[in-house]
Amino acid sequence: MTSNITTNTINSRIIPAEKLLAITSKIGLDVSFEGNFVSADPNAGLHLEGQFQGAIRFENGGVIHVGRGAVISKGQILADHIFIEGIFEGDLHARKSLEITGTGVVSGTIIYDENLDLHAGARMKATMEFSGDMGGRGGKEAKAADVSEEAPQANEERTPPGETSRVLNMPPFSRAVA
């Protein structure tokens, strides 16, 4: 079985095109699905264009393409490769690569282990965590040491009390859901 996805609809920069083109399972634009999609097949993939609410888990491998027409709410995604062009709300964990295009909108919690690519125009309102190797800095256990190394010294300028971060004003997003 071959995929309905054509190469001119895929503008991925870090997820191999052959992985996206090999996807054979699809939830179409006029489909609404609520439930769980689970697979242990390392070569499995899912292309979503419709509405989805629930969990998508690829225990080994897996590729997920959230297409431009897709609206995923209260979602949970676990896969090696996740490519987002549509709207995703929930928790996602990309073990190898996460790519959010300029049409992608993500809100929730993001965990990625290796590669992240945010295209110009991608919109996010999320907490994000890199859970992979910190490049010789000792991984997760080095976080406390990293903080103390980067702390301002006595003579350095400090952030005024009460100012801990800068808030970015982003326009709200909405998409009519039939």
Secondary structure, DSSP 8 states (H G I E B T S, - for coil): ---S--GGG---SSS-HHHHHT--EEE-TT-EEEEEEEE--TT-EEEE-SEEEEEEEESSS-EEEE-TT-EEEEEEEEEEEEEESSEEEEEEEEEEEEEE-TT-EEEEEEEESSEEEE-TT-EEEEEEEE-S--SSS-GGGGHHHHHHHHS--TTS----TT----------------
